[in-house]
Amino acid sequence: MAREQKASGSDLVANMTGGEAMVLTAKANGIQRVFGIPGVQTYPLFDALHRHSVEVLVPPHEQGAAYMAMGAAKSTGKPEVFSVVPGVNPPAPTHSCRTKC
């Protein structure tokens, strides 16, 4: 019979994706939801959000994600998170951030 082995902390980190690390860090800091649009560059993040039951609210446009996060943060007094994909034009993420959060 094979003995069951517990994974050590270093094993968990070695097998963790970047998305997983981001989600665990966000949850440790009280984040309960993310506003954003999944894209090929962020699939590991959105997979981890799903695995850890973090609510994802998808707006029709990237800039809407930033405004939604800003509105939620201002109305609750708690930090909020948004995620956008880089897109083909480099300004896309920066335009989303120009919401004067």
Buried (B, 14 or more C-beta within 10 A) or exposed (E): EEEEEEEEEEEEEEEBEEBBBBBBEBBEEEBEBBBBBBBEEBEBBBBBBEEEEBEBBEBEEBBBBBBBBBEBBEEEEEEBBBBBBEBEEEEBBEBBEEBEE
